[in-house]
Amino acid sequence: MAPPTELPARPERGGAPGSRAMGRLVAVGLLGIALALLGERLVALRNRLKASGEVESVDLPNCHLIKGIEAGSEDIDILPNGLAFFSVGLKFPGLHSFAPDKPGGILMMDLKEEKPRARELRISRGFDLASFNPHGISTFIDNDDTVYLFVVNHPEFKNTVEIFKFEEAENSLLHLKTIKHELLPSVNDITAVGPAHFYATNDHYFSDPFLKYLETYLNLRWANVVYYSPNEVKAVAEGFDSANGINISPDNKYIYVADILAHEIHVLEKHPNMNLTQLKVLELDTLVDNLSIDPSSGDIWVGCHPNGQKLFVYDPNNPPSSEVLRIQNILSEKPTVTTVYANNGSVLQGSSVASVYDGKLLIGTLYHRALYCEL
């Protein structure tokens, strides 16, 4: 019998002690880098939310809460004849709501009345009222005086733009069209420039809630502005942290865009092909939401959030505050920025829009009440 063959010794599992130690060092190093990056992103997010922001009260003497608006009036648009439209009842996953089971709607107020009151507009048959979840709104008056109301809608938290015809005699809205498009994945606000034409902001690149959160946390700056027409849809401005309110100058030459988490208002020049070119950026010290234009002066009125963290992490004992800014001469080298109204949440929580008409000021909120003031 031949002698048994000697088998080679097996190396210890995991390699030599030195290589194991080096692997652990690399793993610990990578974990440390990841934690440091996450920590830095968290600090940056708190700064973008202005999580420590406080506001000093600036009161207006002739104001009262608007009866019938109890659960938000996220956006307001006013026609030249003084009819004001309110977008009410917005809901989002994780966002506080005082009426979680009530569908949204469109209210109207005639500011020429001696004692204006808000009335809900009836919407034509066939439109899904149960899932109506209105966000940003905009009006357009055609050459034949037809009034179109454009509404950003989130039925079942999806993204559409609804176009209605306003029928004043019946105090109603006739639904004309629902628009969905892959370039409109996370629509926030809209400014109409034709009977079926508009610019819209996407506050995120993604539509999935988790990916939205990740996009915000990492500050990817993938939000954009899209131009829509029946013949052409295209992105016309990019690189926003979270593009929010949008509006157009009275002379139709400039588009204004609020970047809420960057605390900025962007001024963009509109070209004949509807493309946009950035002219300037106005930096502010608050989270800027919707933008309204005073047609007589061109002033921009802004609903703002001095502390975004309070807005999204709701505490009734420490509610979100409200702030309204008026911006004059935004195209000049030194625009004038005035705080017209500010409240710590004791009266108005989470102001999202401020619109003026003939010495009257309307202030809406993301999910709270609405205020009527005489300036």
Backbone hydrogen bonds in HBPLUS format (Angstrom, degrees):
<---DONOR---> <-ACCEPTOR-->    atom                        ^
c    i                          cat <-CA-CA->   ^        H-A-AA   ^      H-
h    n   atom  resd res      DA  || num        DHA   H-A  angle D-A-AA Bond
n    s   type  num  typ     dist DA aas  dist angle  dist       angle   num
A0015-GLY N   A0012-GLU O   3.08 MM   3  5.81 144.3  2.21 145.9 144.5     1
A0019-SER N   A0016-ALA O   3.07 MM   3  5.42 120.0  2.45 106.5 120.4     2
A0020-ARG N   A0016-ALA O   3.06 MM   4  6.38 158.2  2.10 157.5 164.3     3
A0021-ALA N   A0017-PRO O   3.05 MM   4  6.24 161.3  2.09 150.0 154.5     4
A0022-MET N   A0018-GLY O   3.05 MM   4  6.25 154.8  2.11 142.8 149.8     5
A0023-GLY N   A0019-SER O   2.91 MM   4  6.14 155.5  1.97 147.4 153.5     6
A0024-ARG N   A0020-ARG O   3.02 MM   4  6.30 156.5  2.07 149.5 155.5     7
A0025-LEU N   A0021-ALA O   2.94 MM   4  6.19 154.4  2.01 146.9 154.2     8
A0026-VAL N   A0022-MET O   2.95 MM   4  6.23 156.6  2.01 148.8 154.8     9
A0027-ALA N   A0023-GLY O   2.93 MM   4  6.19 159.9  1.98 147.4 153.0    10
A0028-VAL N   A0024-ARG O   2.83 MM   4  6.04 165.2  1.85 152.7 156.6    11
A0029-GLY N   A0025-LEU O   2.83 MM   4  5.98 154.9  1.89 144.7 152.5    12
A0030-LEU N   A0026-VAL O   2.85 MM   4  6.11 159.7  1.89 152.7 157.4    13
A0031-LEU N   A0027-ALA O   2.91 MM   4  6.13 158.1  1.96 148.0 154.5    14
A0032-GLY N   A0028-VAL O   2.85 MM   4  6.06 155.8  1.91 146.4 153.4    15
A0033-ILE N   A0029-GLY O   2.93 MM   4  6.21 155.2  2.00 147.4 153.9    16
A0034-ALA N   A0030-LEU O   2.90 MM   4  6.12 160.9  1.93 148.7 154.0    17
A0035-LEU N   A0031-LEU O   2.86 MM   4  6.09 163.6  1.89 153.1 157.4    18
A0036-ALA N   A0032-GLY O   2.88 MM   4  6.02 156.3  1.93 145.5 152.5    19
A0037-LEU N   A0033-ILE O   2.86 MM   4  6.08 155.4  1.92 148.2 155.0    20
A0038-LEU N   A0034-ALA O   2.85 MM   4  6.11 160.3  1.89 149.9 155.6    21
A0039-GLY N   A0035-LEU O   2.80 MM   4  5.98 157.4  1.85 147.0 153.7    22
A0040-GLU N   A0036-ALA O   2.86 MM   4  6.06 156.5  1.92 145.4 151.9    23
A0041-ARG N   A0037-LEU O   2.87 MM   4  6.10 156.3  1.93 148.6 155.2    24
A0042-LEU N   A0038-LEU O   2.90 MM   4  6.11 150.2  1.99 144.9 153.2    25
A0043-VAL N   A0039-GLY O   2.98 MM   4  6.25 161.7  2.02 151.3 155.3    26
A0044-ALA N   A0040-GLU O   2.91 MM   4  6.09 159.4  1.96 145.5 151.9    27
A0045-LEU N   A0041-ARG O   2.81 MM   4  6.01 151.4  1.89 144.0 152.0    28
A0046-ARG N   A0042-LEU O   2.99 MM   4  6.25 158.2  2.04 148.9 154.3    29
A0047-ASN N   A0043-VAL O   3.02 MM   4  6.33 150.5  2.11 145.6 153.8    30
A0048-ARG N   A0044-ALA O   2.89 MM   4  6.20 153.5  1.96 147.7 155.2    31
A0049-LEU N   A0045-LEU O   2.86 MM   4  6.08 146.2  1.97 147.3 156.8    32
A0050-LYS N   A0046-ARG O   2.92 MM   4  5.88 109.7  2.43 129.2 146.2    33
A0051-ALA N   A0046-ARG O   2.97 MM   5  5.23 165.9  1.99 150.9 155.4    34
A0050-LYS N   A0047-ASN O   3.06 MM   3  4.78 144.2  2.19  92.3 103.4    35
A0308-GLY N   A0049-LEU O   2.69 MM 259  4.59 145.5  1.81 162.3 162.1    36
A0053-GLY N   A0050-LYS O   2.87 MM   3  5.16 164.0  1.89 119.3 122.5    37
A0058-VAL N   A0342-ALA O   2.95 MM 284  4.66 163.8  1.98 121.0 124.6    38
A0342-ALA N   A0058-VAL O   2.98 MM 284  4.66 157.7  2.03 131.8 130.1    39
A0374-GLU N   A0062-ASN O   2.86 MM 312  5.42 151.0  1.95 149.6 159.0    40
A0064-HIS N   A0372-TYR O   2.89 MM 308  5.48 147.9  1.99 148.3 158.8    41
A0372-TYR N   A0064-HIS O   2.90 MM 308  5.48 168.9  1.91 155.4 158.9    42
A0066-ILE N   A0370-ALA O   2.88 MM 304  5.59 161.7  1.91 147.0 149.7    43
A0069-ILE N   A0066-ILE O   3.44 MM   3  6.14 161.2  2.47 135.8 135.3    44
A0072-GLY N   A0368-HIS O   2.50 MM 296  4.40 145.3  1.61 154.6 143.0    45
A0073-SER N   A0365-THR O   2.84 MM 292  5.18 150.4  1.93 134.6 144.1    46
A0087-SER N   A0075-ASP O   2.93 MM  12  5.29 164.8  1.95 158.3 157.8    47
A0077-ASP N   A0085-PHE O   3.03 MM   8  5.28 152.6  2.11 140.4 148.7    48
A0085-PHE N   A0077-ASP O   2.75 MM   8  5.28 172.0  1.76 160.1 161.6    49
A0079-LEU N   A0083-LEU O   2.83 MM   4  5.30 169.8  1.84 153.7 153.6    50
A0082-GLY N   A0079-LEU O   2.97 MM   3  5.45 163.2  2.00 122.5 124.2    51
A0111-LEU N   A0082-GLY O   2.90 MM  29  5.08 168.1  1.91 147.6 144.8    52
A0084-ALA N   A0109-MET O   2.78 MM  25  5.10 172.4  1.79 154.2 156.9    53
A0109-MET N   A0084-ALA O   2.89 MM  25  5.10 146.0  2.00 139.8 149.8    54
A0086-PHE N   A0107-LEU O   2.81 MM  21  4.95 157.2  1.86 141.0 143.3    55
A0107-LEU N   A0086-PHE O   2.99 MM  21  4.95 155.5  2.06 137.1 143.9    56
A0088-VAL N   A0105-GLY O   3.03 MM  17  5.42 175.2  2.03 162.5 160.9    57
A0105-GLY N   A0088-VAL O   3.08 MM  17  5.42 153.1  2.15 134.5 139.6    58
A0095-LEU N   A0092-PHE O   2.99 MM   3  5.23 164.6  2.01 130.0 132.4    59
A0102-LYS N   A0099-ALA O   3.21 MM   3  5.55 165.6  2.23 114.9 119.3    60
A0104-GLY N   A0132-PHE O   2.92 MM  28  5.39 156.2  1.98 159.5 151.6    61
A0121-LEU N   A0106-ILE O   2.89 MM  15  5.87 176.0  1.89 163.1 164.1    62
A0108-MET N   A0119-ARG O   2.67 MM  11  5.27 150.9  1.75 148.4 158.2    63
A0119-ARG N   A0108-MET O   2.84 MM  11  5.27 160.0  1.88 147.9 154.4    64
A0113-GLU N   A0110-ASP O   3.18 MM   3  5.80 164.8  2.20 115.3 120.0    65
A0122-ARG N   A0171-ASN O   3.38 MM  49  6.73 156.1  2.44 150.8 146.1    66
A0173-LEU N   A0122-ARG O   2.75 MM  51  6.18 150.5  1.83 160.3 169.9    67
A0124-SER N   A0173-LEU O   2.93 MM  49  6.17 150.8  2.01 170.7 175.7    68
A0132-PHE N   A0129-LEU O   3.14 MM   3  4.98 163.6  2.17 103.2 107.9    69
A0154-HIS N   A0133-ASN O   3.04 MM  21  5.06 143.9  2.17 119.8 130.7    70
A0135-HIS N   A0152-VAL O   2.73 MM  17  5.12 148.5  1.82 155.9 157.4    71
A0136-GLY N   A0188-ASN O   3.26 MM  52  6.01 136.1  2.47 161.5 164.0    72
A0152-VAL N   A0136-GLY O   2.82 MM  16  5.23 176.0  1.82 166.9 166.8    73
A0138-SER N   A0150-PHE O   2.98 MM  12  5.15 144.3  2.11 142.7 147.6    74
A0150-PHE N   A0138-SER O   2.74 MM  12  5.15 177.2  1.74 170.1 169.9    75
A0140-PHE N   A0148-TYR O   2.89 MM   8  5.12 145.8  2.00 144.3 151.0    76
A0148-TYR N   A0140-PHE O   2.79 MM   8  5.12 170.3  1.80 156.2 159.7    77
A0142-ASP N   A0146-THR O   2.88 MM   4  5.26 162.1  1.91 154.6 157.2    78
A0145-ASP N   A0142-ASP O   2.90 MM   3  5.15 154.2  1.96 119.3 120.3    79
A0166-PHE N   A0147-VAL O   2.86 MM  19  5.47 172.9  1.87 157.8 160.3    80
A0149-LEU N   A0164-PHE O   2.88 MM  15  5.07 157.8  1.93 134.3 141.9    81
A0164-PHE N   A0149-LEU O   2.87 MM  15  5.07 160.9  1.90 146.3 152.7    82
A0151-VAL N   A0162-GLU O   2.86 MM  11  5.09 158.9  1.90 150.7 156.6    83
A0162-GLU N   A0151-VAL O   2.80 MM  11  5.09 169.4  1.82 152.8 153.4    84
A0153-ASN N   A0160-THR O   2.88 MM   7  5.20 177.3  1.88 146.8 147.7    85
A0160-THR N   A0153-ASN O   2.95 MM   7  5.20 160.4  1.99 156.1 156.1    86
A0157-PHE N   A0154-HIS O   3.06 MM   3  4.60 144.2  2.19 123.9 113.5    87
A0158-LYS N   A0155-PRO O   2.97 MM   3  5.39 154.1  2.04 112.5 120.1    88
A0161-VAL N   A0179-ILE O   2.97 MM  18  5.01 148.8  2.07 137.2 146.5    89
A0179-ILE N   A0161-VAL O   2.79 MM  18  5.01 158.3  1.84 146.9 154.1    90
A0163-ILE N   A0177-LYS O   2.94 MM  14  5.23 163.1  1.97 154.1 156.7    91
A0176-LEU N   A0163-ILE O   2.81 MM  13  5.59 165.9  1.83 158.3 160.8    92
A0177-LYS N   A0163-ILE O   3.34 MM  14  5.23 154.9  2.41 138.8 141.4    93
A0165-LYS N   A0174-LEU O   2.78 MM   9  4.99 154.6  1.84 139.1 147.3    94
A0174-LEU N   A0165-LYS O   2.84 MM   9  4.99 171.2  1.84 149.4 151.2    95
A0167-GLU N   A0172-SER O   2.90 MM   5  5.33 174.9  1.90 156.5 157.1    96
A0170-GLU N   A0167-GLU O   3.22 MM   3  5.75 134.0  2.44 109.8 120.4    97
A0172-SER N   A0167-GLU O   3.19 MM   5  5.33 167.4  2.21 139.1 142.8    98
A0171-ASN N   A0168-GLU O   3.09 MM   3  4.84 152.1  2.17  97.8 106.5    99
A0184-LEU N   A0181-HIS O   2.89 MM   3  5.28 157.6  1.94 116.5 120.4   100
A0203-ASP N   A0186-SER O   2.97 MM  17  5.98 141.7  2.12 176.5 164.8   101
A0188-ASN N   A0201-THR O   2.86 MM  13  5.60 155.6  1.91 156.0 157.5   102
A0201-THR N   A0189-ASP O   3.03 MM  12  5.50 157.8  2.08 141.4 146.6   103
A0191-THR N   A0199-TYR O   2.88 MM   8  5.40 155.9  1.93 155.8 160.3   104
A0199-TYR N   A0191-THR O   3.02 MM   8  5.40 162.4  2.05 150.0 152.9   105
A0193-VAL N   A0197-HIS O   2.90 MM   4  5.44 168.9  1.91 132.1 135.9   106
A0197-HIS N   A0194-GLY O   3.47 MM   3  4.52 178.5  2.47  92.3  92.7   107
A0198-PHE N   A0228-TYR O   3.00 MM  30  5.39 158.2  2.05 147.1 153.1   108
A0228-TYR N   A0198-PHE O   2.80 MM  30  5.39 169.0  1.81 169.5 172.0   109
A0200-ALA N   A0226-VAL O   2.86 MM  26  5.33 154.1  1.92 151.6 160.1   110
A0226-VAL N   A0200-ALA O   2.84 MM  26  5.33 163.6  1.87 157.3 162.8   111
A0202-ASN N   A0224-ASN O   2.91 MM  22  5.42 171.0  1.92 157.5 158.2   112
A0224-ASN N   A0202-ASN O   3.32 MM  22  5.42 139.3  2.49 132.3 143.2   113
A0212-LYS N   A0208-ASP O   2.85 MM   4  6.04 149.6  1.94 155.3 165.4   114
A0213-TYR N   A0209-PRO O   3.02 MM   4  6.28 157.8  2.07 145.8 150.8   115
A0214-LEU N   A0210-PHE O   2.94 MM   4  6.26 160.2  1.98 150.1 155.6   116
A0215-GLU N   A0211-LEU O   2.82 MM   4  5.94 156.6  1.88 145.0 151.8   117
A0216-THR N   A0212-LYS O   2.92 MM   4  6.20 157.0  1.98 151.1 156.8   118
A0217-TYR N   A0213-TYR O   2.82 MM   4  6.02 166.1  1.84 154.0 158.2   119
A0218-LEU N   A0214-LEU O   2.93 MM   4  6.03 162.3  1.96 151.4 155.2   120
A0220-LEU N   A0215-GLU O   3.27 MM   5  5.65 164.1  2.30 153.3 158.0   121
A0219-ASN N   A0216-THR O   3.10 MM   3  4.99 146.6  2.22  97.6 107.8   122
A0223-ALA N   A0240-PHE O   3.17 MM  17  4.87 141.6  2.32 155.6 145.5   123
A0240-PHE N   A0223-ALA O   3.22 MM  17  4.87 162.3  2.25 138.5 134.4   124
A0225-VAL N   A0237-ALA O   2.78 MM  12  5.05 153.7  1.85 152.0 152.7   125
A0236-VAL N   A0225-VAL O   2.87 MM  11  5.78 163.7  1.89 149.2 154.8   126
A0227-TYR N   A0234-LYS O   2.78 MM   7  5.45 165.8  1.80 169.5 168.3   127
A0234-LYS N   A0227-TYR O   3.00 MM   7  5.45 157.6  2.05 150.9 158.1   128
A0229-SER N   A0232-GLU O   2.79 MM   3  5.17 127.8  2.06 145.9 160.7   129
A0232-GLU N   A0229-SER O   3.28 MM   3  5.17 136.5  2.48  97.0 108.4   130
A0260-ILE N   A0242-SER O   3.18 MM  18  5.87 136.4  2.38 159.8 148.4   131
A0244-ASN N   A0258-ALA O   2.70 MM  14  5.29 161.9  1.73 174.4 174.8   132
A0258-ALA N   A0245-GLY O   2.81 MM  13  5.03 167.8  1.83 149.9 151.9   133
A0247-ASN N   A0256-TYR O   3.00 MM   9  5.31 149.8  2.10 144.7 151.4   134
A0256-TYR N   A0247-ASN O   2.83 MM   9  5.31 169.1  1.84 149.9 153.7   135
A0249-SER N   A0254-TYR O   2.93 MM   5  5.36 160.9  1.97 152.6 155.7   136
A0252-ASN N   A0249-SER O   2.87 MM   3  5.14 161.9  1.91 117.1 121.8   137
A0270-LYS N   A0253-LYS O   2.89 MM  17  5.47 176.6  1.89 150.5 149.5   138
A0255-ILE N   A0268-LEU O   2.78 MM  13  5.12 162.7  1.81 152.1 158.1   139
A0268-LEU N   A0255-ILE O   2.86 MM  13  5.12 163.5  1.89 158.0 162.1   140
A0257-VAL N   A0266-HIS O   2.96 MM   9  5.06 157.7  2.01 142.4 149.1   141
A0266-HIS N   A0257-VAL O   2.73 MM   9  5.06 165.8  1.75 155.4 156.6   142
A0259-ASP N   A0264-GLU O   2.83 MM   5  5.18 169.0  1.84 147.7 151.6   143
A0262-ALA N   A0259-ASP O   3.26 MM   3  5.46 135.9  2.47 101.9 113.9   144
A0263-HIS N   A0259-ASP O   2.99 MM   4  6.01 114.6  2.44 146.0 162.3   145
A0264-GLU N   A0259-ASP O   3.22 MM   5  5.18 169.5  2.23 141.4 144.1   146
A0263-HIS N   A0260-ILE O   3.42 MM   3  5.25 152.7  2.50  93.6 101.3   147
A0284-LEU N   A0263-HIS O   2.80 MM  21  5.32 163.6  1.82 171.9 167.4   148
A0265-ILE N   A0282-LEU O   2.93 MM  17  5.12 150.2  2.02 140.8 150.5   149
A0282-LEU N   A0265-ILE O   2.82 MM  17  5.12 173.5  1.82 154.8 156.0   150
A0267-VAL N   A0280-LYS O   2.92 MM  13  5.34 174.3  1.93 157.7 156.9   151
A0279-LEU N   A0267-VAL O   2.76 MM  12  5.59 174.3  1.77 157.6 159.3   152
A0280-LYS N   A0267-VAL O   3.41 MM  13  5.34 158.7  2.46 135.3 139.7   153
A0269-GLU N   A0277-THR O   2.70 MM   8  5.12 160.6  1.73 154.0 149.8   154
A0277-THR N   A0269-GLU O   3.01 MM   8  5.12 149.0  2.11 136.1 146.0   155
A0271-HIS N   A0275-ASN O   2.99 MM   4  5.44 159.1  2.03 163.9 165.0   156
A0274-MET N   A0271-HIS O   2.76 MM   3  5.05 156.9  1.82 121.3 124.8   157
A0287-LEU N   A0305-HIS O   3.17 MM  18  4.94 159.6  2.21 132.0 132.7   158
A0305-HIS N   A0287-LEU O   2.83 MM  18  4.94 152.7  1.90 139.8 149.1   159
A0289-ASP N   A0303-GLY O   2.92 MM  14  5.52 155.0  1.98 163.1 169.1   160
A0290-ASN N   A0352-SER O   2.97 MM  62  5.84 154.3  2.03 155.3 161.5   161
A0303-GLY N   A0290-ASN O   3.31 MM  13  5.71 158.9  2.36 152.0 158.1   162
A0292-SER N   A0301-TRP O   2.88 MM   9  5.10 160.5  1.92 152.9 158.4   163
A0301-TRP N   A0292-SER O   2.78 MM   9  5.10 169.0  1.80 153.7 157.6   164
A0294-ASP N   A0299-ASP O   2.93 MM   5  5.31 165.9  1.95 155.8 160.2   165
A0297-SER N   A0294-ASP O   3.24 MM   3  5.67 135.3  2.45 109.6 120.0   166
A0298-GLY N   A0294-ASP O   2.68 MM   4  5.20 155.5  1.74 164.6 169.5   167
A0300-ILE N   A0327-ILE O   2.97 MM  27  5.03 162.8  2.00 146.7 149.5   168
A0327-ILE N   A0300-ILE O   2.77 MM  27  5.03 164.3  1.80 153.0 158.2   169
A0302-VAL N   A0325-LEU O   2.88 MM  23  5.12 162.3  1.91 150.3 154.5   170
A0325-LEU N   A0302-VAL O   3.04 MM  23  5.12 158.3  2.09 142.6 148.8   171
A0304-CYS N   A0323-GLU O   2.82 MM  19  5.03 155.5  1.88 165.6 161.6   172
A0311-LEU N   A0308-GLY O   3.07 MM   3  4.96 123.6  2.41  91.3 106.4   173
A0312-PHE N   A0308-GLY O   3.21 MM   4  6.55 148.9  2.31 149.5 155.3   174
A0313-VAL N   A0309-GLN O   2.80 MM   4  5.84 148.8  1.89 155.3 164.5   175
A0318-ASN N   A0315-ASP O   2.86 MM   3  5.18 153.7  1.93 112.4 121.2   176
A0350-GLY N   A0321-SER O   3.31 MM  29  5.55 140.2  2.48 105.2 113.4   177
A0322-SER N   A0343-ASN O   2.82 MM  21  5.18 164.0  1.84 154.6 158.5   178
A0343-ASN N   A0322-SER O   2.99 MM  21  5.18 158.1  2.04 136.4 139.7   179
A0324-VAL N   A0341-TYR O   2.80 MM  17  5.07 156.1  1.85 153.7 151.4   180
A0340-VAL N   A0324-VAL O   2.90 MM  16  5.61 145.9  2.02 148.5 158.4   181
A0326-ARG N   A0338-THR O   2.84 MM  12  5.18 154.1  1.90 148.7 157.5   182
A0338-THR N   A0326-ARG O   2.94 MM  12  5.18 162.7  1.97 148.0 153.8   183
A0328-GLN N   A0336-THR O   2.86 MM   8  5.06 164.6  1.88 149.4 154.2   184
A0336-THR N   A0328-GLN O   3.02 MM   8  5.06 151.2  2.11 141.4 147.6   185
A0332-SER N   A0329-ASN O   3.03 MM   3  5.52 159.5  2.08 115.2 121.7   186
A0366-LEU N   A0350-GLY O   2.94 MM  16  5.74 152.3  2.02 153.4 159.0   187
A0352-SER N   A0364-GLY O   2.84 MM  12  5.76 158.0  1.89 127.8 135.3   188
A0364-GLY N   A0353-VAL O   2.93 MM  11  5.13 152.1  2.00 134.4 143.5   189
A0355-SER N   A0362-LEU O   2.86 MM   7  5.24 156.7  1.92 149.0 156.7   190
A0362-LEU N   A0355-SER O   2.81 MM   7  5.24 165.4  1.84 158.4 163.5   191
A0357-TYR N   A0360-LYS O   2.85 MM   3  5.17 149.9  1.94 145.2 153.1   192
A0360-LYS N   A0357-TYR O   2.90 MM   3  5.17 146.2  2.01 111.8 122.8   193
A0375-LEU N   A0359-GLY O   2.78 MM  16  5.24 157.5  1.83 150.0 155.9   194
A0361-LEU N   A0373-CYS O   2.80 MM  12  5.00 167.1  1.82 145.5 149.2   195
A0373-CYS N   A0361-LEU O   2.82 MM  12  5.00 158.1  1.87 154.6 159.1   196
A0363-ILE N   A0371-LEU O   2.92 MM   8  5.03 160.2  1.96 145.3 150.2   197
A0371-LEU N   A0363-ILE O   2.87 MM   8  5.03 160.3  1.91 145.8 152.3   198
